[in-house]
Amino acid sequence: MLTFRKFLVPVVLGLIFLIGVSAVYGGGPPLNIHETVRETVTWTIPAGQCPSLPAGLSVSGTGERHAVINTKENSDGSSQIIINDVVKGTAVDSNGDTYRFIYTNHSIQSVPAGGLPIQFEMNDSFVLNGRGAAGNLAVGFVIRWSTTDPNDPTWPPPNVEIVNLRGEAFLCDPI
């Protein structure tokens, strides 16, 4: 479920803006939309979920998100949605030790004039630093995939391509 949620957020954000653009845009010159999202994000890595953490240790954090979504719809009806998402904050483990963290996600959704298939590229990173038992945790990945059904919750998609994987990113990245 954690993995599906991770990919659902950027996909849904992008599709919401794409639908909004498509409803307003009926042809003519290219259209560019710039949106900013600011919100508080809370997360938890439960004990036993992340193999990089000591047995029995959980970590919870709170941070501030600053996401920028740029949507460009071209005159031929194709579009591209670029999302840059950054969350910075602090965390505490179940022993009471404190940490700082940064999460970054850069994703690109390319939608052809006909609407499908949608191509995705995602670069995701989570870094947790502190002097507690969790130490310095750094995980991330770069992946690509496409879909002909943006409402299909199946994860991973059958055609996901893992370009780069650092650490146990799918288990240890809580955002």
Secondary structure, 3 states (H helix, E strand, C coil): CHHHHHHHHHHHHHHHHHHHHHHHCCCCCCEEEEEEEEEEEEEEECCCCCCCCCCCCCEEEEEEEEEEEEEEECCCCCEEEEEEEEEEEEEEECCCCEEEEEEEEEEEEEECCCCCCEEEEEEEEEEEEECCCCCCEEEEEEEEEEECCCCCCCCCCCCCEEEEEECCHHHHCCC
